[in-house]
Amino acid sequence: MTIYPVETGNFKLDGGAMFGVVPKALWSRTNPADANNMIDLAARCLLIEDGNSLVLIDNGLGNKQSEKFFAHYYLWGDHTLDGSLKKLGFHRDDITDVLLTHLHFDHCGGSVQWNKDRIGYEPAFKNARFWSNQNHWAWATQPNAREKASFLKENLLPMEASGQLHFIDQHEVAFKKSSELGFGIHFMDGHTEKQMLPHIHYKGTTLVFVADLIPTVGHIPLPYVMGYDTRPLLTLKEKAQFLDEASENDWLLFFEHDAHNQICSLKKTEKGVRLNELYTFDEIFKPQ
């Protein structure tokens, strides 16, 4: 098995929304804001090459939305999904599976693209199976008013219509058991219904793709919960349990949304679980 970080692009969101009830004087120490109160975010994915399988975890915002839509998110930087795959020697047609941690547009927008004539949509990974779970799919396709703006039909329905959509059985796949994709999954309900966090045993360690449970290094302390979470008190409980287990077992966290930090380790302190060390991907998993 070989794994690779894949940078799909960067964007910005309101710092207050990203940190909920935490005052700016505190969260700005780790995530400084610009004049519009926006903070830097990444859409960093993970690619797992294992035998004949090439699994992509999430795929960023995509490029099919309008200029007006993207203007709300202040895209910056030069990263693209295709460009990052090319640097690694791959093409999107090589992808065999796409695991979507959840179906908010910044995690699954790259799943679907315009068709050749730009009169409709088609899957952006023509040879891949798209993996969600039934609970989350129902939640996303029949959205509540709070999340409706994050679940875009054009990102979801073409996957289903293509016949490429598959569901992981959350009752059979626990985080300590191997899924059909070759790694375990944590199911989390605080941010959104049945968010899936892959945990991957690799080169003697465990790497957890923490998605929106812990978007950035600045979100490690327990009260630092996004205003976007649908059940913030549940996030607190899930996060506490996860951080305790992660620190006890020396798991490494892989950040999807931290624009400036890729991986960290944790330590227990008198104030709770905190950041231990920051690493780039290559510092931990040096290329052979």
Secondary structure, DSSP 8 states (H G I E B T S, - for coil): -EEEEEEEEEEEEEHHHHHTTS-HHHHTTTS---TTSEEEEEEEEEEEEETTEEEEE---S-S-S-HHHHHTTT-BSS--HHHHHHHTT--GGG--EEE-S--SHHHHGGGEEE-TTSSSEEES-TT-EEEE-HHHHHHHHS--TTTTTTS-HHHHHHHHHHT-EEE--TTT--TTS--TTSSEEEEE-SSSTTEEEEEEEETTEEEEE-TTTS-SGGG-STT---TT-S-HHHHHHHHHHHHHHHHHTT-EEE-SSBSS--EEEEEEETTEEEEEEEE-HHHHS---
